[in-house]
Amino acid sequence: MANDKNTNSKKPKFNYYWIYGGIIAIFIAMQFFNGSGLQDAKTITPSEFFEFAKDNDVAKVEIINRHEANVYLTPEAQEKDIHKKSKPSSFLPSTSKLPNYSFEIGDLQNFENDLKAIGKYDILSNKTVSNAWGDLIIGLIPFILLIGVWVFIMRRMSGGAGGGAGGQIFNIGKSKAKLFDQNTEVKTSFKDVAGLEGAKEEVQEIVDFLKNPEKYTSLGGKIPKGALLVGPPGTGKTLLAKAVAGEAKVPFFSLSGSDFVEMFVGVGASRVRDLFKQAKEKSPAIIFIDEIDAIGRARGKNAMSGSNDERENTLNQLLTEMDGFGTNTNVIVLAATNRADILDKALMRAGRFDRQIFVDLPDVRERKEIFEVHLRPLKKEEGLDLEFLSKQTPGFSGADIANVCNEAALIAARQGKKAVDKQDFLDAVDRIIGGLEKKNKIITPSEKRAVAFHEAGHATVSWMLEHAAPLVKVTIVPRGRSLGAAWYLPEERLIVRPEQMLDEMCAALGGRAAEKVIFNKISTGALSDLEKVTKQARAMVTVYGLSDKIGNLTYYDSSGQNEYGFSKPYSEQTAELIDKEISDIIEKQYDRAVKLLEENKDKLTELAEVLLDKEVIFKDNLEKIFGKRPFEVEERPLLEK
């Protein structure tokens, strides 16, 4: 029986296209049979024909459609040696006599006159051959092509072959969500998500809600309607959603907020309705909307949008579907955004997004775990110190760490190494932070000397100040858009005190101060430093309330409403006071940096000369010149879980 099944399965299935192919083949065969394709008459020239006619070898010459001549020989002539090879042949038997020769004639009147001249006009006959089927097909070809194109377009529009839901005009209101279920292989699991312990627990509980709802509903609790993942870019919000899709074992609908946006009115709301309709049919299910701020922005903020804002209509429909008059059962909505401050308050309320899960930048311990995940596929050297790598990447997100690992592998491959080592990772961090090295950049000796003293000024001031970030290395090799750079390892603080901010500002101004002390001139090379300290000073005065003259006030608005206003939240007199206070803070730290460098001018010069010689200096070089840093804090090992 099994063999019979296999035999039957191998038989070709009937297809209506076979009928179309058979009809076309019949037409081609009729064309072939009706024409001269079956005949094999030998081709000659007109002069050869006239020679045969003069020798009385020609029984008849037949003119076909006024341009082709078929020559029929007499029985006696066919026996001559010269005409032995002229016997006609055919693929199929024929009832009519076939010609021995054929040739193209020029002008018919001239041909008749030549025959009259040799006295053989009586052998001439004319014949008109018409191909009704061929003419019919040629006439129908344009209509067939037009009908074929029309059928193809209509099938595409109606969701036929070659298109999916939402891709055609008639399906434009359908949801564009991609469905992941038990038949779809999703390889990402919670094991692939390093760090984010609190966020993982929250998301895992959502998965557990759908797998074991009785565990929670038996006590009278209700399953949450939604969870919003909030955090900076690259921290792993979408990765968490992928892990949910891999772990939940329930239908998982994934789409982006921009998938609802279309040029046609009403399409976004229609797609929301269709999405939730599909999710209800397959419940329990999870809907994941990435970058929900594309449709979830607070309503009524854009006065120029007109009376019918398509984005607001889409948001209204989403609000109704999530917690409207008809409640959803066993459909949980996950969403992700890095701009939670601009979302509509109605969307953020309990009953819609019951939970807001903050996905923050990883700390030093979590970075070590993330490195472990991304180093799995790499061929790395034995005994690679992950604790060291995690300390060298403060402020890096999970995506940044993945980029570091990839860049390190590319750098090692470029140098022909068999494994990725510690130096490759350090080079990768430098590449990502500072940009690509430009060793061939043309710099004059005077410019190079100015850059060396500028970077040495940064290093000297930061070495002398207690709260400045510890130096890692200084280079005067151009990188990216900068002519030189100094790498620091900032301490990861949860709160920052005024003296710490002032020390960092003073260290940032050390470059310009060094130019003033050594050359008594300043240059444009301190642009990025000035930008940094100006932002810090403005934050001290207007955001954190760290200025005695302004007092314990802040003009920071966490709700983001200020961006829509045209007036400042303070008077003109206060604005003048703020500007003066910012300027005073910066100038005070600049004078402090100049004083420090004047007191250590000889050591600054010595450090700059070493930097000019080696182009790259490290912490050890500074210790030789300045001695041990008095404020050095002993590094503590990472706490293991």
Disulfide bonds with the S-S distance in Angstrom:
none
